[in-house]
Every structure is written in structure tokens, then in C-alpha cells.
Amino acid sequence: MDSSCHNKCRGRSLFTLTDIDLAGASRGVVTSSKALARSCIRLIGRLEAENDQRVRDFLAERKEGKKAFFSNLAMRRLQVVSRRQRPFASSAVRHDRRAIRIGSQWPSIALRSCSSCAPLNRPAVRTASSDASIVQPHTPAADHRVLGTAQELFTSSPYSPGSPLFLPNGTHVVNKLISFLRTQYRQYGFREVLTPNIYKRSLWEVSGHWQNYKDDMYEVRGRGATGATEGEAGEDESYGLKPMNCPGHCLLFKSQNHSYRELPVRYADFSPLHRNEISGSLSGLTRVRRFHQDDGHIFCRPQQINREIALALGFVDMVMETFKLGQYRLVLSTRPEKDFIGSLELWDSAEAQLRQALDDSGRPWEMNEGDGAFYGPKIDIQLQDSDGKFHQLSTIQLDMNLPQRFGLEYQVAEGEEDYVPATPGRAIPVLIHRAIFGSLERFLALLIEHYGGRWPFWLSPRQAIILTVQQDETVLHQAQEAAAKFAGFRALLQGHNQAEQPVPLSSVDPTFLVDVDTSSQSLGKKIQRAKQMKYNLIFVLGSRNLADGTIELDISGQMQSMDDASAAKLHSIVERHVGRDALRNPRAVKVKVDDVHDLLVQLEKGFL
């Protein structure tokens, strides 16, 4: 470490992992041979960066299996640490134990010198055990809380802990997610409904939530108003904010007569839910008290169970592929040991049918004994975040208890497979609980970390921006005109007196978020700022574009957020709209202003 780096580290209390680990080892903090080995491996990277001859000695000794060299080399290196630096290093050990534990779980150990001076592109060190294996520098995992703040997606308030407040950018992404699901619902036969946020305690007693889920609910009391009518009776009893939608959907199903020919009946609901999570478990968007869930309930005949579960699993596959979320795992959660409703026979039957559905899917799955909901077993779809922790997203639950408790039934003709002689003409439906995203907030958190802040165009809160080269009035006016064409609407401009009122927009009209930077800064600074804000598409308009009605397009930011398949699809779209030669320089693609809107529509349709 050179003197300038030494000063930076001492002033900011920043130290290399090598110094921290070795200081900890000298004080007895790191006592295991494995931890000491990790410290020495990190030391290799430091020494290699300094072209120290001792690297080759270390590798030779390690290859021969002489462990004594570890401690000797560690102590020699520790002597280099100045007296003034040691107290800071010792303090850092206590704060960085968690980082060391996480690092020990990875097969590749990060080899890096001080973060304030080490070059990012220095050669990686080959391990002695294999010439083919290269230890790559470990990039710290993205945290959705940090990215969410940087991109102005959401915030929080001590006045409502566990209830995120979404800023316009975050709300745009959430609405995009909901809009995506609403479109898919039409294909899968779901009808969206609206239900209350609050129900009387008596309803929760019927469903069993009050007896088995009360600790996780918010209890609310009315003002004690009473009346003579049936609807007003019992107004002084306690209420509960709903933690889930199934009781409300049972009320909807019961409010109408249903024939077996109508089944399955599929309801979907996006209304907010509340669960009284303990304060210590709250974490960003992954564990909250108020959240939205793409809650769906399917009322079907017993012989329709396997098909509905197969459709739900296919729905999950389609969503994971669309968002490029990679592999997930299926987990079957069975009856809890206590605090459950219904007979053992119903539970055994439901669990057997879920096992059969999982086997028929051809996918590997795991068992999670005793973690089912209190009303039925479930299939959980779990996805891994950037820290390696698994989060439950989608869920498919089979419930034969709530339909009985609510007295649900449908009409069935004699001779049908589900005809019951004991109740002629009537049969009890099976209820399948289903959520694809699960909690939208948790799904959004995983998306933020998965994309690392570089959103695909169709989800992005910063889809495009137009940068002007000159301050010429004609150029500035043309930039606003181009923005209106790109966006698909003419926005009201702040500080401008517009005589024209906006015209009505149809819900099927494609619209986009297009900003305009007409500031007097240099073009280089404008481009730098636009890239820092991670705009997908950057347009540059100058006086030379006015004559032929063109604009320069930089698509390099859009390409950075893509996998190979999506990049190939983008290339195809650009070639079709602009020409094959356009991609020779993706930072300066010349396009016609009138053709841009169609290009954006294709990006949206392609989920790019």
C-alpha cells in the first residue's frame, strides 16, 4: 500500500480484507485454520498486486502442504501494519465478521487490495491447485434498498413502519407488473374483483383465521354505532384488517348460484393486505406489513384439480422466463403439527393430490414437512436473491376446508363424476389458492437486485431521454415535438402556457416515458448524467438533424440490461426498423423521428 493509499484508508477507516483478517487473527478473533487460510489467500492477491516475490514461495509451500508457513507469513505481513492503523483494523474486525462469514461460503475467494486504489482490471491470481481455475474478484451483491433509494423507487417512514411509500418511479414499475398480470389473466380465465379491506371478527371466526392467525392480524374497532337493520347489527364488535383474500372470495362465490358447467370459477384481486409482522423481521421490501398480492382463487370440481395446478405451474414458468429470473425450486409444504383446521382425511387427500401434480409436472421438488397453511397444504415456488437467501414468491395451495366452513356449493347433475347421493344435486367445490408474483413488493425487491438497477425497457421508469446539442429555439422546439411523437402523447409542460388541452387517451394506446434535457450543459455532461441515471435509450438532437428529420440514438444502455437471447431480438428489431448497418456503432444509430414510436412499441411487445 503506497503512502497516498495509506492516508486515504486511515482517514476513512478503510482497510483491506487482508489487514483486517490478519489483525483479527493476531487478536484471536480468527482462530480456525480455514479462516487463517482465507486471510492468507487474500494476502496473495495483495502481494501479487505489489509484484512481491513471496507469492511464489507461498504457492510452493502451500502445494507441499506445509501449514506452518501460513502463520509465519501472516505475522510478517502484520508487522507492516502501523501502530496507528491497528486500532482501526481491530475495530473493523468486529464489524466485518458477517462479511467474512459470507465470503467463506463462496468457492472463489476475492483477491483484491485496498478499495480506494486497486485497479479494477488487474490480472486475477491462479490457484496452485488448478491452472485452469481463476479466482475472480467478487462484486458485492446489489441491495434493493440501496438501489431503490438511488433510483427514487420507494422510501419509508417511521410513522408507518413496514409500509413502503412508492415514489413515481417505483409506482410506474409496480403498475407495469400489475398491468402485465392483468393481461395474462385474460388468457388464463381469471376475472378481477374488488373486495373490502376490513371484515368483522365473526367472518374471521368462520374462516378460522381468528383462532389460528390472530397474532398476525391487525384488530380494529368501530365506534359502536348500532341500528335496527340486519346490516347494521353488531357494529360494535371488533374488526380485522384482511391478511388474505380467500374469505372475501368465498363470500363472492356464495353470493351467486353456480352450475358444474360454469366451473372452474377464477377470481383475481390486487387489493392491499396487512399482516402484523414483528418489527425485528421487517426488511426493505422483502418483509413488510402492508403489501399487495396477485391473489387468485379457483373454485373447481375435484376432477379439475390436476389440470388447474398444471396450468398454475405453467403460468409460473412463463413469468419466470419473461422476467429472466432463472431457476427456481418447488417445495411441497404439508400439514402443520398443530393449529390447523379440517380432518386428517381431507389433509391426506389434498397432500396426495399435490404430490401427484408435482410428479406429473416432471420437475424436481422438495418436501417441507409441517409448513403448510392452517387450512391446507401448498406448493411454494422459491427464488434465490443476490445474497443466496431463498424467498417464497409464487404459491399454489389446495384447500378443502374453507368451502365446507363457508357452506359453498354448486349444482351438479345426476350421473356426473362428482354427484353425491347424500346431497342430491349439490356438491362442494375445491378451492385452489394461487399467487404468481406472491407479494408484489417482494417480487419487486428481487427484480431490483436481479437487474442491478438496469431495467429492461418495458419496465423501466426511465425509458428514454432526448438531449439537445444547441440552445437554438428551433432545436428546443423540435426536441419537444419529438418527445410527443415518441411518448405517444403531448404532456403538459411546466412553465409553459399551452392553449391546447390534452386529448383522451385509450387504454390500448401505447405510451412511453420520454424526458427532454434542454439545459445549457455540454453534450458530454448530459450524456454522462443520462447514463448515470440508467436511461435505456438516449437520443441526441442537433441542428444538423433538422433538415432530414432524423435523430441520433444510443442503444448501448439498453443492450447492457440483456441476455444473449434478448440482445439478438433487439438486433433484429433495430435492423428491421433502421437497417443492418445501424448496429455497427450502437452509440450513434441514425433513425427517422417518425419511426421511433414504432420501434418503442416493438421493444415493449418483445419484453425487452
C-alpha positions, 0 to 999 in steps of 0.5 A: 500500500503506497503512502497516498493509499495509506492516508486515504484508508486511515482517514476513512477507516478503510482497510483491506480484507487482508489487514483486517483478517490478519489483525483479527487473527493476531487478536484471536478473533480468527482462530480456525485454520480455514479462516487463517487460510482465507486471510492468507489467500487474500494476502496473495492477491495483495502481494501479487498486486505489489509484484512481491516475490513471496507469492511464489514461495507461498504457492510452493509451500502451500502445494507441499502442504506445509501449514506452518508457513501460513502463520509465519507469513501472516505475522510478517505481513502484520508487522507492516501494519502501523501502530496507528492503523491497528486500532482501526483494523481491530475495530473493523474486525468486529464489524466485518465478521458477517462479511467474512462469514459470507465470503467463506461460503463462496468457492472463489475467494476475492483477491483484491487490495485496498478499495480506494486504489486497486485497479479494477482490471488487474490480472486475477491470481491462479490457484496452485491447485488448478491452472485452469481455475481463476479466482475472480474478484467478487462484486458485492451483491446489489441491495434493493434498498440501496438501489431503490433509494438511488433510483427514487423507487420507494422510501419509508417512514417511521410513522408507518413502519413496514409500509413502503411509500412508492415514489413515481418511479417505483409506482410506474414499475409496480403498475407495469407488473400489475398491468402485465398480470392483468393481461395474462389473466385474460388468457388464463380465465381469471376475472378481477374483483374488488373486495373490502379491506376490513371484515368483522371478527365473526367472518374471521371466526368462520374462516378460522383465521381468528383462532389460528392467525390472530397474532398476525392480524391487525384488530380494529374497532368501530365506534359502536354505532348500532341500528335496527337493520340486519346490516347494521347489527353488531357494529360494535364488535371488533374488526380485522384488517384482511391478511388474505383474500380467500374469505372475501372470495368465498363470500363472492362465490356464495353470493351467486348460484353456480352450475358444474358447467360454469366451473372452474370459477377464477377470481383475481384481486390486487387489493392491499393486505396487512399482516402484523409482522414483528418489527425485528423481521421487517426488511426493505421490501422483502418483509413488510406489513402492508403489501399487495398480492396477485391473489387468485382463487379457483373454485373447481370440481375435484376432477379439475384439480390436476389440470388447474395446478398444471396450468398454475405451474405453467403460468409460473414458468412463463413469468419466470422466463419473461422476467429472466429470473432463472431457476427456481425450486418447488417445495411441497409444504404439508400439514402443520403439527398443530393449529390447523383446521379440517380432518386428517382425511381431507389433509391426506387427500389434498397432500396426495393430490399435490404430490401427484401434480408435482410428479406429473409436472416432471420437475424436481421438488422438495418436501417441507414437512409441517409448513403448510397453511392452517387450512391446507397444504401448498406448493411454494415456488422459491427464488434465490436473491443476490445474497443466496437467501431463498424467498417464497414468491409464487404459491399454489395451495389446495384447500378443502376446508374453507368451502365446507366452513363457508357452506359453498356449493354448486349444482351438479347433475345426476350421473356426473363424476362428482354427484353425491347421493347424500346431497342430491344435486349439490356438491362442494367445490375445491378451492385452489389458492394461487399467487404468481408474483406472491407479494408484489413488493417482494417480487419487486425487491428481487427484480431490483437486485436481479437487474442491478438497477438496469431495467429492461425497457418495458419496465423501466421508469426511465425509458428514454431521454432526448438531449439537445446539442444547441440552445437554438429555439428551433432545436428546443422546439423540435426536441419537444415535438419529438418527445410527443411523437415518441411518448405517444402523447403531448404532456403538459409542460411546466412553465409553459402556457399551452392553449391546447388541452390534452386529448383522451387517451385509450387504454390500448394506446401505447405510451412511453416515458420520454424526458427532454434535457434542454439545459445549457450543459455540454453534450458530454455532461448530459450524456454522462448524467443520462447514463448515470441515471440508467436511461435505456435509450438516449437520443441526441438532437442537433441542428444538423438533424433538422433538415432530414428529420432524423435523430441520433440514438444510443442503444448501448444502455439498453443492450447492457440490461440483456441476455444473449437471447434478448440482445439478438431480438433487439438486433433484429428489431433495430435492423428491421426498423433502421437497417443492418448497418445501424448496429455497427456503432450502437452509440450513434444509430441514425433513425427517422423521428417518425419511426421511433414510436414504432420501434418503442412499441416493438421493444415493449411487445418483445419484453425487452 
